[in-house]
Amino acid sequence: MSIAKVGDVRARSRTFSATERDFQMLEAITRYHGTSKSAAITGLIRKEFWRIFPHGTDSVPPDQGAKVNHE
């Protein structure tokens, strides 16, 4: 029996729908950066989330020790 560590964060597979053009753009980005499609999508989501919510939200607080600008 395995016991999950406290704070253990595991990725889960998910699916998404996209037009053929959007999918081709995603493939071009991943080739350019040498990453997977999942990594590209996740990175873009994180950048946009922290741009919009620099102090986090009620359900997604900043990571412990993160430098948060309080301007």
N, C-alpha and C positions, 0 to 999 in steps of 0.2 A: 504494500500500500504506500503511495506517495502522498506526502503532505505538502500543500502549496506554501511557499514562503510568504511571509507578511509583505505586502506591497508588490507581490509578484505580478508583473504585467505581461500578458501573453497576447500575441496577435491572433486574430481569428480571420479566416478567409471570408470574404464577402464578394458579392458580384455587383456590377454596375452596368447601366445601359449607356451607350454612346452612339452618336452617328458615326458612319464610316470615316468621315473627315476628321472628327474629333479623335477617333482612335488612331488615325494616321498621324495626327499631330502629337499625340501621346507617345507613339512609337518613335517619332523623330527626336523628341526630347530625351527619351530614355537612351537612345543610341548616342546622342551627343554627350550626355552626362555619364554614360556607362552604368546606369542603374536599372533596376527592375521597374515595371509599371507601378507596382504597389509602392515602392519607395518614392517614385516621382509624385504620385498622387498624395501620399501622406505628407511629404515635404511641402508641397504647395498648400495643403490644408493647414498645416502648422503655421507657415508664414502668414497666411491670410488671417487665421484666428488671432495670433498675437498682435498683428497690425490693428485689427478691429478692437480687440479686448486686451490692451497691454497689461492690465491688472488682473486678468482672468475673469471668471464669472463665478456665481455661487456654486455651480457644480464642477467647474474646472479652475481650481486655484493655481497660481504660479508654482513651479517646482520649488522645493525647499532650497534656499540659498540663491535663488534667482535674483538678479539685479533688476529691480523694478523702478523705473523713473517716475517719481511722484510729482510731475509738473502739472 
